[in-house]
Amino acid sequence: MGHDAIILAGGAASRMGGRDKPGLRLGGRTLLERVAAAVPDAGRLVVVGPPRDLPRAVFTREEPVGGGPVPALRAGLALVRAPWVALLAGDLPLMAPEHVKALLEAAAREERGQRAGAVLLDDGGREQWLAGVWRAAPLRAALDGYEGRSLHGLLAPLDPVRLRLPGTPWLDCDTMDDLRKVAQMNVLAEWTALACKELGVDPARVDRDLILELTKEVAHGVARPAAPLTAYLLGLAQGAGTAPGDAVERLTRLARNWERATTETLTDD
């Protein structure tokens, strides 16, 4: 599906003290560079915001500057040439090419491709309007004469496909705490990939979130040193043929029972 991309990267970042949010670095790349990497197949990459060192990008500004996402979208869409366009915020460090591809496929699949677009839903079921793809023609039509300032008011009437995807590709970085959280997630992802490569393990077989949840239960219910030991024992069990999901369920139950048993013993004493 031929598509361009618009990245909105000109916000004031008031919750970050006015920092240059798209220029903040995470794992050696700026947030803007990470979002741009999520649309490698875009015919034209339009960035609405101050000019930066970003190969292949075309930069423009909204009118008035700082006027909000609707004027920014209008400015970016004026430079779009493809029939589809990905609309992304400039602070989505977990967005990846497979997420954009899934959005495009979901929009094209519904009603023989006649839906106006597709948008990601967050964990609470809320539409993330700056994490979606759209047909350029109905998007232009919706913008014509629209005088509101809300992306929800503009985009919701287009009735896009609402799509849930694994992970949190919609997660944006509004605060420094958000950035630190994502940085930790990024470190875990990179370490998991590196360790899997070193050990000859298929990363697709590693459910990182499941293991982390288990070790959290053990650290809380038993003792902190028991958490890495339990993760090691889980690996041994999987190597011996025990299904990971079954093993995690049994170990989690064991850790919770341990906490209750310890509490009961102390109470009895």
Helices and strands as residue ranges (DSSP letters): E 3-8, G 14-16, G 21-23, E 25-26, E 29-30, H 31-37, E 45-48, E 57-60, H 69-77, E 84-89, H 97-109, G 110-113, E 117-121, E 127-135, H 136-143, H 151-155, G 156-158, E 161-163, H 176-199, G 203-205, H 208-221, H 226-239, H 244-268
